[in-house]
Amino acid sequence: MQTNSASEILRVLDRNLKENPKFLISGLGVADPKGVFGTTLGLSEKYGVQRVLETPTSENAMTGVGVGLAISGFRPLMVHQRLDFFILAMDQLVNSAAKWHFMFGGQSSVPITIRLITGRGWGQGPTHSQNLHSWFAHIPGLKVVMPSFASEVASLLQASINDPNPVIFIEDRWIHNQQVDVVDPRIDKPIELGKAHVCTSGTQITVVSSGYMSIESLKAVNYLNGIGISVELIDLRTIKPLDMQTILMSVEKTKNLLVVDSSNEIASFGKEIIANTLMKSDTQLLSRPSLVSLPDVPEPTSHGVIGQYRVSAVKIAQSILRTLAIPDPADLIEALTPLKEDVPDASFTGPF
């Protein structure tokens, strides 16, 4: 029997509502018939509108209410169905939630978890598809979590809820349909925020990724490992705190580094990883560290060009091979290109 990431998120939210009377959920779409891509289905009916609250479309105001609840002793989880729209609430996030603990000498905290959903598909275009984790990571006082796999999403969400500090929990909507066996021992195994996971061990090159990019990276790595190229893949899980120790240990072994990042290239978080590696490692690298990220232009709406814009398993594999000075195998593009570009899982039916 299998479950998926959306069901795992729903299970964690249900459990916290049941066990903690101070735990609240609010946001846009939490009581919608689609239940935020299936992650909040039935919770409002089960626990009532005072515990699972559908808010007006006023991102700054609703976030301010959530921050106030957290300061007052509640443990709110807030949902924004689009990361892009959350930009309207940056004042509440940056000047209130992130700094409160410091401004009051550590005597008060803001234990709020903010779920932000991003992703591609169906011609989302410039204002519905951005991933701004580099912004959030720049702000002192915030933690930034980016789950990748259904086997770990429940543990990462629970760790975020338990944290006494504000946590930005960024979900790519394409992870919601990722499957995992319900008896998988990794489900509900505690995960410490700030600890990366080595998905595959290798000796020739280190690949570092996060969120949905770890899924694309894993496709590329599995293909290359299958033809005798040894790649070590690190899924960050959280980009802040950043587990540089795991990255440095891997680079010391492989002496090559490729970072895969879903943000735009200029001031991307991927460059932060590369800079940290060069500044903190004494390892003599065999090649320049490389970055695969988005170009410095907004995402196009056209299905005809989105495949050239987005980071894909093909681009990741080609970058690995280029770093190692190995020619592309003849079947690489055919083996790693999906049948259709920019199309979500067939089971996805909306609302956006």
C-alpha positions in Angstrom: 0.0 0.0 0.0 1.3 3.5 -0.9 0.8 7.0 0.2 2.0 10.3 -1.3 3.4 13.6 -0.1 0.1 15.4 0.0 -1.4 12.6 2.2 1.6 12.7 4.4 1.3 16.4 4.9 -2.4 16.0 5.7 -1.6 13.2 8.2 0.8 15.5 10.1 -1.6 18.4 10.2 -4.4 16.1 11.4 -2.2 14.7 14.2 -1.1 18.1 15.4 -4.7 19.4 15.5 -5.7 16.4 17.5 -2.8 16.4 20.0 -2.2 20.1 20.5 -5.2 22.5 21.2 -2.8 25.4 20.6 -2.1 24.3 17.1 -4.0 26.2 14.4 -4.2 26.3 10.6 -5.1 29.3 8.6 -4.7 30.5 5.0 -6.1 30.7 1.6 -7.7 27.5 0.4 -7.5 25.5 3.6 -11.3 24.9 3.6 -11.5 24.8 -0.2 -13.0 21.6 -1.8 -9.5 20.9 -3.3 -7.9 21.4 0.2 -4.6 23.0 -1.0 -3.7 20.2 -3.4 -5.2 17.7 -1.0 -3.1 18.6 2.0 -5.9 20.0 4.2 -8.9 18.0 3.0 -11.6 17.6 5.7 -9.7 19.3 8.5 -12.1 22.3 8.7 -15.1 20.0 9.0 -13.4 17.8 11.5 -12.0 20.5 13.8 -14.1 23.5 13.1 -13.4 26.9 11.6 -11.8 28.2 14.8 -9.0 25.7 14.4 -8.8 25.6 10.6 -9.6 29.1 9.4 -10.1 30.2 5.8 -8.8 33.7 5.6 -9.6 36.7 3.4 -7.3 37.3 0.5 -5.0 39.8 2.3 -1.6 38.2 2.6 0.0 40.9 4.8 -2.9 41.0 7.2 -3.3 37.2 7.5 0.4 36.8 8.1 0.3 39.5 10.8 -2.5 37.7 12.6 -0.5 34.5 12.4 2.6 36.2 13.9 0.5 37.7 16.7 -1.0 34.3 17.5 2.5 32.8 17.7 3.7 35.5 20.0 0.6 34.9 22.2 1.4 31.3 22.8 -0.3 29.5 19.9 1.5 27.4 17.4 0.0 28.5 14.0 0.6 27.0 10.6 -0.1 29.3 7.8 -0.7 28.4 4.2 -0.1 30.5 1.1 -1.1 28.6 -2.1 1.4 30.6 -4.1 4.8 31.7 -2.9 4.6 34.6 -5.3 1.6 36.1 -3.5 3.4 35.9 -0.2 5.7 38.7 -1.3 2.9 41.0 -0.1 3.6 39.8 3.5 7.3 40.4 3.5 7.1 43.2 6.1 5.4 40.9 8.6 7.9 38.1 7.9 11.1 40.2 7.8 10.4 42.9 10.4 8.2 41.0 12.8 8.5 37.2 12.7 12.2 36.9 12.0 13.4 39.6 14.4 11.1 39.3 17.4 13.2 36.7 19.2 16.3 39.0 19.0 14.5 42.2 19.8 13.3 40.8 23.1 16.5 39.3 24.2 15.4 35.7 23.5 12.5 35.9 26.1 9.9 35.5 23.4 9.7 33.5 20.2 7.5 33.2 17.1 6.8 29.5 16.5 5.0 29.9 13.2 5.3 27.6 10.2 4.5 29.1 6.8 3.8 26.7 4.0 4.6 28.3 0.6 3.8 26.4 -2.6 5.6 26.9 -5.9 6.0 24.9 -9.0 5.7 24.6 -12.7 3.1 23.2 -15.1 0.1 24.4 -17.1 1.9 27.6 -18.2 2.2 29.1 -14.8 4.3 32.0 -16.1 6.2 34.8 -14.4 4.0 35.4 -11.4 2.9 31.9 -10.4 6.1 29.9 -10.5 9.0 31.7 -8.7 11.2 30.1 -6.1 12.5 32.8 -3.8 14.3 30.6 -1.2 17.4 32.7 -1.6 15.5 35.7 -0.4 14.3 34.0 2.8 17.7 32.4 3.5 19.2 35.9 3.6 17.0 37.0 6.6 18.5 36.3 10.1 16.1 34.5 12.3 14.4 32.4 9.6 14.8 28.8 8.9 14.1 27.5 5.3 13.0 24.0 4.6 12.6 22.5 1.1 11.2 18.9 1.2 12.0 16.6 -1.8 10.7 13.1 -1.1 7.4 11.6 0.2 9.4 9.4 2.6 10.7 12.5 4.4 8.1 15.3 4.0 6.1 14.3 7.2 9.2 14.3 9.4 10.4 17.6 7.9 7.0 19.2 8.4 6.8 18.0 12.0 10.3 19.3 12.8 9.2 22.7 11.4 6.1 22.7 13.5 8.1 21.8 16.6 10.7 24.5 16.0 10.4 27.6 18.3 11.4 29.9 15.5 9.6 30.9 12.3 10.1 28.3 9.5 9.5 28.8 5.8 8.4 25.4 4.4 8.6 25.6 0.6 6.7 22.8 -1.3 7.0 22.4 -5.1 3.6 21.2 -6.0 5.1 18.4 -8.2 6.2 16.6 -5.0 2.6 16.2 -3.8 2.0 13.1 -6.0 5.4 11.5 -5.2 4.6 8.0 -3.9 6.1 6.0 -0.9 5.1 2.7 0.8 3.2 3.3 4.0 5.5 0.9 5.8 8.7 2.7 4.7 10.9 3.0 7.8 11.9 6.5 6.9 8.3 7.8 7.4 8.1 9.7 10.7 11.8 9.0 11.5 12.9 12.2 13.2 14.9 14.6 11.1 16.9 17.5 12.5 16.6 20.7 10.6 20.0 21.6 9.1 21.0 18.0 8.4 21.4 17.0 4.7 20.9 13.5 3.4 23.3 11.6 1.1 20.9 10.0 -1.4 23.6 8.2 -3.4 27.2 7.6 -2.7 29.8 8.3 -5.3 33.5 9.0 -5.9 33.8 11.2 -9.1 31.6 14.2 -8.4 29.3 15.7 -5.7 25.9 17.0 -6.7 24.0 19.2 -4.2 20.3 20.0 -4.7 17.1 20.7 -2.8 13.3 20.4 -3.2 12.1 19.2 -6.6 15.5 19.7 -8.0 16.6 16.6 -6.0 14.1 14.5 -7.9 15.4 15.7 -11.2 19.0 15.3 -10.0 18.2 11.7 -8.8 17.0 10.8 -12.3 20.2 12.1 -13.8 22.4 10.5 -11.2 20.7 7.1 -11.5 21.2 7.2 -15.3 24.9 8.1 -15.0 25.6 5.6 -12.2 24.0 3.0 -14.6 26.7 3.6 -17.2 29.6 3.6 -14.7 29.9 7.2 -13.7 30.0 7.5 -9.9 28.0 10.4 -8.6 27.3 11.4 -5.0 24.0 13.2 -4.6 23.2 15.3 -1.5 19.7 16.5 -0.8 19.9 19.5 1.5 16.4 19.1 3.0 17.0 22.5 4.7 18.9 25.4 3.1 18.9 27.3 6.3 20.5 26.0 8.5 22.9 24.8 5.8 24.7 21.6 6.4 28.1 22.6 4.9 29.9 19.8 6.8 28.2 17.1 4.7 29.0 19.0 1.5 32.6 19.6 2.4 33.2 16.0 3.4 31.8 14.8 0.1 33.8 17.3 -2.0 36.9 16.2 -0.1 36.3 12.7 -1.5 35.1 13.5 -5.1 37.1 16.8 -5.7 34.3 18.0 -8.1 31.2 19.9 -7.3 27.9 20.7 -9.1 25.1 22.6 -7.4 21.5 22.4 -8.8 19.3 25.3 -7.8 15.7 26.1 -8.8 16.2 29.9 -8.4 17.5 32.4 -10.9 21.2 32.5 -11.4 22.0 36.0 -10.1 22.5 35.9 -6.3 21.2 32.3 -6.2 21.6 30.2 -3.1 23.6 27.7 -5.3 26.3 30.3 -5.5 26.3 30.6 -1.7 27.1 26.8 -1.5 29.9 27.2 -4.1 31.3 30.3 -2.3 31.3 28.4 1.1 33.0 25.4 -0.5 35.8 27.6 -1.9 36.3 29.6 1.3 36.1 26.7 3.8 37.6 23.7 2.0 41.3 23.0 1.7 40.6 20.4 -1.0 42.3 20.9 -4.3 39.4 20.6 -6.7 39.9 18.9 -10.1 37.6 21.3 -11.9 35.8 24.6 -11.3 32.5 24.2 -9.2 29.5 24.4 -11.5 26.0 25.7 -11.1 22.8 24.6 -12.9 20.0 27.2 -12.3 17.4 29.3 -14.1 18.4 32.1 -16.4 18.0 35.7 -15.3 14.6 36.2 -17.0 11.1 35.5 -15.7 9.6 32.1 -16.5 7.8 32.0 -19.9 4.1 30.9 -20.1 4.5 29.2 -23.5 4.6 25.4 -23.4 6.8 25.5 -26.5 9.8 27.1 -24.7 9.4 26.1 -21.1 11.5 22.9 -21.6 14.4 25.1 -22.6 14.0 27.4 -19.6 13.5 24.9 -16.7 16.3 22.8 -15.0 15.8 19.2 -16.1 17.5 15.8 -15.6 19.0 16.2 -19.1 20.6 19.5 -18.2 21.9 18.2 -14.9 23.4 15.0 -16.5 25.0 17.1 -19.3 26.5 19.5 -16.7 27.9 16.5 -14.7 29.5 15.0 -17.8 30.9 18.4 -18.9 32.5 18.9 -15.5 34.1 15.4 -15.7 35.1 16.0 -19.4 33.1 13.0 -20.6 31.2 13.1 -23.9 27.4 12.8 -23.8 26.2 9.2 -24.4 24.1 8.9 -27.6 20.9 8.0 -25.7 21.1 10.6 -22.9 18.5 13.0 -24.2 16.1 10.2 -25.1 16.6 8.4 -21.8 16.0 11.4 -19.6 13.4 13.6 -21.6 9.8 13.1 -20.4 7.1 12.3 -22.9 5.6 15.7 -22.3 7.2 18.9 -21.1 5.6 21.0 -18.4 2.7 18.7 -17.6 2.0 17.7 -13.9 1.1 14.2 -12.8 -2.1 13.0 -14.5 -3.9 12.8 -11.2 -3.6 16.6 -10.7 -6.8 18.3 -11.6 -6.6 21.8 -10.2 -7.6 24.2 -8.8 -4.8 26.1 -10.5 
